[in-house]
């Protein structure tokens, strides 16, 4: 499973999105329920799923899923 697949799966699970298409250009504003609390929930879920330890700054809202992927890669997430 690729990093893109893992991110999409976790986001779909956290927000109950079903098969909603997600791309690098998808923004949190396009995802129902992705508010500040939703952002924290996604980051904790990704941290757990990927076995990463993220910094506090990584929990700040992202511009889009490409930025989220870059943050995870900086901490060793595999593509």
C-alpha positions in Angstrom: 0.0 0.0 0.0 1.4 3.4 -0.9 1.5 6.5 1.3 -1.3 8.0 -0.9 -3.4 4.9 -0.3 -2.8 5.0 3.5 -3.6 8.7 3.8 -6.8 8.3 1.8 -7.9 5.3 3.8 -7.3 7.0 7.1 -9.1 10.2 6.1 -12.0 8.2 4.7 -12.2 6.3 8.0 -11.9 9.3 10.3 -14.6 11.3 8.4 -16.8 8.4 7.2 -16.3 9.5 3.5 -17.0 6.2 1.7 -15.4 6.3 -1.7 -15.0 10.1 -2.0 -12.1 10.8 -4.4 -9.1 12.3 -2.7 -6.1 13.8 -4.6 -3.0 15.9 -3.7 -5.1 19.0 -4.4 -7.9 18.1 -2.0 -8.2 20.7 0.8 -9.6 20.2 4.3 -12.4 22.6 3.4 -13.6 20.1 0.8 -13.9 17.3 3.3 -17.1 17.4 5.5 -16.1 17.5 9.2 -12.5 18.5 8.7 -12.3 21.2 11.3 -9.7 21.9 13.9 -10.7 18.8 16.0 -10.9 16.7 12.8 -7.4 17.8 11.9 -6.1 16.6 15.3 -8.0 13.3 14.9 -6.5 12.7 11.4 -3.0 13.5 12.5 -3.2 11.1 15.5 -4.7 8.4 13.3 -1.9 8.8 10.7 0.8 8.9 13.5 -0.6 5.6 14.8 -1.1 4.0 11.4 2.4 4.9 10.1 4.3 4.4 13.4 5.5 8.0 13.4 6.1 10.6 16.1 5.0 14.0 14.7 6.0 17.4 16.1 3.5 19.8 17.5 3.8 22.0 14.4 2.8 19.1 12.3 -0.7 19.3 13.8 -1.3 22.8 12.4 -3.9 22.7 9.5 -2.6 21.8 6.1 -3.3 23.6 2.9 -4.0 20.4 0.9 -3.2 16.7 1.0 0.1 17.2 -0.8 1.3 19.3 2.1 0.1 16.6 4.5 2.1 14.0 2.6 5.2 16.1 2.7 4.9 16.5 6.5 4.6 12.7 6.9 7.6 12.1 4.6 9.8 14.4 6.6 9.2 12.1 9.5 10.1 8.9 7.6 6.8 7.8 6.1 7.4 5.7 3.1 5.9 6.4 -0.3 
